[in-house]
């Protein structure tokens, strides 16, 4: 850290380091939102103020960023809390966090540009350049993560800035220089390591994860980053980038045309380390203490994240289970348990609103699902794992699907991937068994998937409203004059408002 005491002749409240520290000490310690908002404004003010020497400006920006970390962590925990905040509060938190990281990235990048362009006084930043680059790339990566929480739209300009900063680090030969990122917080980093974290995060498909899963994945990326490999040649690589452009990382299906700024990367040794941890968690049932995930997670959730990473970190791209066929057709879509139930039987729920149906455009189909484009987003219900009812144009039947991938192309348009879980469905009335004698009570409505094939099978898949069913509880259903006993095998899928449960079905003896 630079050890300066005066910033020159700038007419600014923080022109004196002593006064700057006093201002920061007076930030409200019990109001993280207000403190982060003020720090965002100070970053902009210091970054634009005239009269600051480059080295003093850098010192102030680093100090402001250090002060912000405790408040940013608090707001991030609030955003990802198990008990979701209100939509208003969630949006307020997201805007505050994204605004901070955007301003931090701009401020650091502007400071770096003084050194890169040889501006007056810029050479004085040489000793602190590795730290400025690390902070700048962390801020850019944080923006990418927060955009991923909302599935975009992704700002491709971020990649251009990231690439230019890293290219500068390489050309000035400090890309592997170690620096302590924040005072008092253990752990060193390098510009190369921060670059690898950002590109590997993007390559790990956050568009198929829920926000909390994305946070967990990003933590794991940071943990395994020292094992990643950055290569000058495609051999052994899984992805590539062009530092002269602004295109996000791409899977290496075949080597691109040779160019001086191409860089290749892979998970390297991290793949083997990841496999060992997976086996260890399965054996011990606990996550190793040395993996800092920023919170407590169920071992099953960590295993799911590790499995996801193993898939995308492999040098072999994930294989599609079925070939896709390009099409162009319209699709009527309804969502959620009540939306699907209402589409199947409008009289079964008071909440069904046909006006809530949406029209999407199917772009490709396979035996496993759809790829579709949403021309006009309505509301903010679009989430990974959401239950969908899908009716192809001209059809009368409702297909049941689950949202698996979301990528916002613009603020109002998105591309989605949908897994088909049933080609047909029907509402059914159920009785939940309770008590030791197995008496049935409490009528409940459910959705039976693929009813025709279920009629000739020993198993049945039923969608139930979240919270309506207790694990292990048997169900009864009367159909075609026959009373069936449904004995649970396990939960196959779970969403915010539904559970998809696999049952073994037996004809109940009514004598």
N, C-alpha and C positions, 0 to 999 in steps of 0.2 A: 504494500500500500504506500502511496506517496505520503510524505510527511511534510506538508506545507501548512502555513498558518495564515496566509493572506492570498486573496484571489486577484489582486490588482485594483484597478480603479472603477470597477463596475458599480453602477448605481442599482444595487439589488439587495433585498433583505438578507440574502445569504452571501454577501460579498466578503464577510468575515467568517472564518470557520467556527469561531466561538459562538457567534450569533446563530449560525446555522444549526449547531448542536443544541442550543437553547430552544430554538423553534421546534426541533424534532422531539426534544424531551417533553414538550407541552402537548404533543398529540394525545388525544384521549385514549388511554390504555384499555378502557373497557368498551370501546366502540370501534371494532375492527373495520367496519364498513366506512365510517367517516374518516378514520386514519388513512386507509388505503386510498380513498378518494382524494384526500389532501396531498398524499405523497405522489399520486398520479399528476396532479396539477403542478406540484413542485418540480417533478421531472421535466415537464414541458417548459416550465418557466426557466429553469437552469439551463436546459438544452438550447433555448433560444436567446438567452440574455447576451447582450453585447458587453464587451470589456473584460470578460473572463479569460485568463490565460488557459490554453488547452489543458495543461496538467492540473490546474485547480478545478476546472469544469469537470474533468474526469474524476477527481477526488470526490466532489460533491455528488455526482451521479452514482458512484459506487456506494457512498454513504447512504444516500436515499434508498437505494435498492436493498442494502443490508437492513435498514430500519423497517422496510416493508415486509420482509419475509415472515415475521411472526403473525402479522395481520393477514397476509395472503394464505398462510396455512390454516388459520382459523376460518376464513370464509370458504376455503376449499372443503374443509370438513363439514361445514354447514350445508354446502351445496350437495354433498354426497352422503349426507346422513341417512340412516336407515329409515327414519321417519321423514318423508319428503316434505320440503317446505311448500307453501302455497305457490301457485303459478306466478303470482306477482312477485313474491320473495325470491323464487327461483330465478326469474328473469333479472331481477335487481342484482342478485349475487353474480350471475353470469356476466352481465354488462360491466360490473365493477372489476371483476377479475380479468376479463378480456381487455378492457380499457387500460388496466395497469400494465399488463404484459406487452401490449402493443406500444404504449408510450415508452416503456423501458427499452424495448428493441430499437425503436426509432432513435432514442437518445444515445444509446451505446453505439449504434451504427453511425450516427452523425459524428461522434467523437472519433471513431475508428477511421472515418473518411478523412479527417484532418491529417492523420498520420499517413494514410495511403496516398494522398494527393500531394504531400509535401507542403501543406499549408504552413504559414508562419507559426512557429512554435510547435508544430506537430511532431517534430522529431523528439521533443521532450517526453512524449508518450511511450517511447520505445520500451522502457523497462516494465510498463504496466500493460502493454498490448496483449500478452497472453490472457491476463485476467479480463480485460475488456472484451476480448473475443469469446471467452468462455461464458461470460455473463450475457453477451448479446445473443449467442446461439441458444442458451438456455431460455431466454425470453422468447425467441422465435419458436422454439420447440413447445413452450408453454402455450403460445397462441394456437399452434397446430392441435394440441391436446384439447383446448377449450372449444375450438371449432369442431373437433371430432365428437365432443359431448353432444353437439346438436347436429352431427352428420353433415356439417358444412353450411353454406358453400365454402369451399376451401379457397383461400387467397393464394393463387399461384405465385404472386409477387414475393411472398415470403421465401419461397425456394430460391429465387434469384438473389435475394439479399444473403441468405444462408450460404449459398455457393460462393458468392463473391468474398464474403468474410473468410471462409475456409481457404479459398484459393490464395488470398493474401497471406494467411498464416503459413501456407506451404511455401509460397515464393520468398517470404522473408525468413523462413526456416525456424519458426517457433511453433509449428503445429503440434509438436510432441513435448513442448515445455510444460512441466508440471507447475500448478499453482493452486494454492488453497482458495477455494471458491468463496467461502464466507468466514470471517473471523469467528473463532469460538466454536465452529462446527467442524468436527473431524472429517477428513476426506479431501483428497486432492483430485484434480482433473486436468485435462489438456484440451486444447481446441479440437484435436482429432477425435478425442473420446466424445465430446459434446456433439460433434458432427455425426458420428456414428450412431449415437443415441437417437438423434432426430430422424435420420434416414431409416433406421431399423424400426422405429416406432411406426412410421408411415407404411413400411413394407409389411408390417404385422397385421394389416387389415382391421383397423379400429372401426370401420364402417359396418362390421358384423357383430359389434359388442354393445352392451348397455354401458352407460356412463361409469358406473362403479366397476364394471369389468375392464373398461378402458383404463381407469386409474390403476387398477391392479396390474394390468399388462404393462403400463408405462413404468411402474415400479420394478417389475421384473426385468424389463429392458435395461434399466439403469443398473440393476444388480449384475447382470451378465455382460454388460458392455465391455469390460476389460478383456473378454475373450473374443470379441468381434474382430474381423479382419478387413482391412482396407487395402485393396490391391490395385496395381497398375495394369494388370492383365486379366482377362476374363476367366482363366483357368482357376477352378475351385470357387468361383463366385456364384451368388444366387441373384444378385441385383446389380444395377448400374445407374449412374447419374452422369450428366454432362454439366460440369461446373460453369460452362460458358452460357448456359440457358437458364430456364426457370421451370423445367418440367419435373414433376415429382419422381421419386425413384421408380424404376421399372424392373419387372422380372426379366432375368436374362434367359430368354428362350433361344436366342441365337445372338452371337456377338454383333453389336452395331458397327457401322463403318468407322474405321480408325479415326480418332481426333485427339488432339493434344490434351484436352481438358476432361476426357472420359475417366471416371473412377469406378471401380467395381468393389463390391463388398459382400460379406457373408457373415453368418453367425459364428463361423470358425469353431474354436474350441468350446464355445458356449453350448453347442448342441449336445456334446457328450456330458458336460456338467449338468445340463438341464435334465437329461435322461437319468442321471444318478439321483438327482433330487426327487424326481418323480417316483423312482423305486423306493427311495428312503421314506417319503411321505406315505406311500402305500403300506410300507412295513410298520412304521412307527405311528401312523395316524396323526402326525403333527408336522407343522412347518418348521424347518430349521431356524433357530434363533438368529443366525447370522444374516438371514434374508430380511431386510428392512422393507416392509410393505406399507409403512405409514399408518398401520392400524391392525386390528385383529380380523382375520378372515377364517372361515371354515376351511378345513383341509380339502374338502371336496371342491370348493370354489377355486382354490389355488391349483389343484390338479387339473381342473377344466382349463384354467388359463395357461398352464404349462403345456397341455395338449394342443391348445390353439397355437401357441408359439412354435411348438415342434413342427406343426404342419407348415407354417409359413417360413420358418427358418431353414427348412430342408432345401438342399440344392436342386431337388426335383420339385417342380410345381405341383400343387394339389390337383389330382385328377378328378374330372367331373364324372359323377356316377352315371350320367346319361348324356348323349349328344344334344346340343341345342339346335333348334331350327328357327331361322329368322322369319318373323311374321309381323303383320301390322293389323291389329284388330282392337276393338274396344272391349272394356271389361267393367261391369258394374261391381262396385266394392262396398261392403259394409264391414264394420269392425267391432271388436269386443264381443263378449258373451251375449249381451242383450241385443246387439246389432245383428249377430248371426241368428239368434233365436227368433228375433222379430222378422227377419227375412224368410225363415223357414215356416213360421206360423205367426202372422201379425197379431193374432188374438191372444198369444201366450204372454205378452209383456206390454205393460203400459208405457214403457220407455221407448218403444220402437218409433222412429221417425223416418219415414221414407225419404224425406228431404235431406236426411243425413247421408244418404248414399252418394258415392262419388263415382266419376267416370275416369278410368285410367286407360292408358294405351299400352297394350301388350306388344313387346318388341321381340321376344323370343320365348319359345316353349320347349320343354323336355318332359320326359315321363316323371321327372321329379319336381317340376314346378314352372314358374314364370319369371321372366324378366320384364319389368314394366316401367313406364315413364308416367309420372304424375304431373299433368300440365298445370294444375292449380292447387296448391296446398291449402287445406281448410282445417283450421284449428291446429293444435299441437299434440295430437294423440299419437302421431307416428313414432313408434318405438320398436326396437328389436324385441321379438317374442310376442308381438301383438297378434291376437286371433283375428282372422279375416274370413269373410264370406265372399266368394268370387263367382260371378255369373257371366260367362262369355256372351258376347253380343249375339242376339238371336236365340239364345238358349233359355230354358226354363229351370234347369237344375242349378243348385248352388254347390260349388266346390269349396272345400274347407282348406285354408292354408295358414301358415305362420310366417310373419315377416322375419327374414333372416339377414337382410342387408339393406342399408339406407345410405344414399349419397346425394346430398342436396346440390344440384347443379347451379341454381340461383336461389334467391330468397324465397321464390314462389314455386319452383319446380324441383323435382327430385327423381332419381332413378332408384328402383328398389328390386330386391330379389326375394321371391316368395317360394317357400317350400310347400308343396301340396301334401296334405296329410289324409285327405279323403276325397273321393270323387262325388260322394253324395252324403247326405245327413238327414236326420229326422228328429224332431222333438219327441221326448218320451216323459211320461209321468213315473216318478220313482217313489218308493217308500224306503226310508232309512231305517235299518234295524237298530234297535237299542235294547240295553238290558241283557242280563245273562240268559234269559229264555229266548232271546232273539225275536222279540215282538217287534212288529213294524209300525212305525208312526211317522209323522212329519212328512207330508207329501212335498216333493221337490221336483223341479223340472230339470231335465238333462238333455243332452244332444247325442244321439247315437250315430256313430260314424259308419258309413257304408252298411246300412241296415240289411241289404239283400245278402251280402256275403256273410254278415254276422249271423243271419238266421240259420246258416248251415255250418257254422263254426262253433268250436268249444270256447272261443274267446270273443270278447266284445270290447270296443274302445268307446268310452263315454266321456263327453266334456261336461264338467260340473262347474257351477258357480263357485268362485273362490270362497272358502270358509264354510260351504254348505255340507261338506263331507269330512268325517274324521278318519284319518288313516287307519286301515284295518277294518273299517265298518262295512258290513255287507249291505247290498241293496236288493230290493225286489221290484220287478216290473211285470205287468200283465200285458201280453201281446197275443193277438189271435186266439184268445180264450185259454192261453197257457200262462201259468205263473212261473217266472224265471227267477232264480236266485243268482245274484251276481257277487262273486267272491273276489276281492281285490288281489291283483298280482303285483301291481306297483304303479307309481306315477310316471307317465311317459313324458309329460311336458307340463310346465307350470308358467302362468303369466300373471299379470297384475289382477285380472278379474276372472280367471278360470284355472281349472286343473284338468288335464287330460289323463284319465286313469284307465289302465288295462285291467279287465275283469275276466275271470273264468266263469262261464255261465252254465247253470245246471237247472233242469226242470224241477220245480219245487213240488214236493208231495203235499197235496192239499187235503188228503184223507184224515 
